[in-house]
């Protein structure tokens, strides 16, 4: 409600309720000095309301009442519509919440492109307007988790509260820290929670806006510059809260190369392109004995780990040219981590996930192509910081289970259990292929040689009178498990997971 609307409604209310008979009211006071009457004198009396012309005294009385009402209304307006606190949440996305004195959200603003992507599911923050601050913070932290910003144990989120009332700022800081920490614990996320209170600083706010970050992150950058004044504010603004936190802990000896450049150096060393690596993660380790970035690639060939020096960009650890014939990434600076194919903006959907899973399974078991899938079950899940579809169905005598990346459609893992009579079991082979042939069948399916794997184990087993071989090995950061039919060499079950 606007101030003028509030004033009009107050005037109308007073006109309807104030008696328009000041002389009558005064005459009923009992005496000319307006001494109060006793309860006996007033008991059962009726005061008649007459519509006489307002006297100057009454107009003054109404004016005074209206002034008091407007003072109260102004206070109400301040509580409802005026900004009392500014709360910002920073990871690499910077999100700002403007809150009134009743702790209701007046506006939610994404300050950079990453923040806008996080807020997309909430209509760029419009859905949060009018909600309680705690509810809005819960929703934003949940979106940050879903977008993979708080998965790593080394990641960090910064909560900043700017308020002229420092007591209220301290209270909000404490409450919001507990709220965010509770959400992270409930989701088993190991991210650190940093928090601070601020006083309004116009110069700092202008500097923050120039770099598309919050005033809270700008204040954190000032702490870094207090340790090393040679470091540029603009360059530090490109770093994540995680990097700034660890830079402060390390004493800010120099400007690190940043996650984007560390990724580029590792990709070039590994002989990868953005298209050849399905997914990657980059974590800062600036407070280690030798500061570095930990870069992990997840490809069709497995997982590959690299350490890149945080200041020189030298690759300290990792396998060179992991894909034969691949071309190195162009040598050009990268300011931000590029969005990998596995983190596209839209999910592929349940139908597409099922089609990918069924198509892959039938490519492996062509003899079942004439059968129809039944008992389909598809649902979204999240594991190791990655959102995927769990696709389960039955085909002929097989129970099939796939994990399909929700954004890229990549097959993360699959396995199948042979459940009973079917095309393959109708004419079972006889004899025993032996452990060597079982091992060879598993390696051939994985596309690996024995020299490329470790921890090889082959064990015979019996299942309902049927000879099987359990084959297990590790390669490229992945763990493989196969169940091989001991008579025919057919793959009955297969599972491939990250080696933890």
HULINDA-V730786 format. One line per field, one symbol per residue. psi: psi as a letter, one per 20 degrees, with the letter a starting at -180 (. if undefined). Layout:
BEGIN
psi->???
END
This chain:
BEGIN
psi->pqhhgggghgghghhhhppkmhghghhjihrhjkqqrrhghipiqpoppqmrpprhgghhggggghggghgghhgggghghqphqopqppegpoppppqaijkqphqpppirhhhhghihiklkihiipirqghgggggghghgghjjikgqiirqppppopphnhghghghggghghgghggghhjkpjqqoqqqqqqpohghgghghhjlrrhghhhhhhhghhhniippgghhhiqrhgggghgghijlhrprhqgghggggggghikqrhhhohqqqpppmijrgoprpoppporhiappqqpppihhjpohqrpqmiopiqqqqpnqqohqpqoqhilrhqqhqgghggggggggghhhmhijhiqqqrlqopqqrppkjpprpooprpocjppppqoppighjqohqqrqpoiapaghihmqqraohqhghgghgghghikqrhhirrkppppqqpoljppqpopqrqpkjqpppqoppighjqohqpporpo.
END
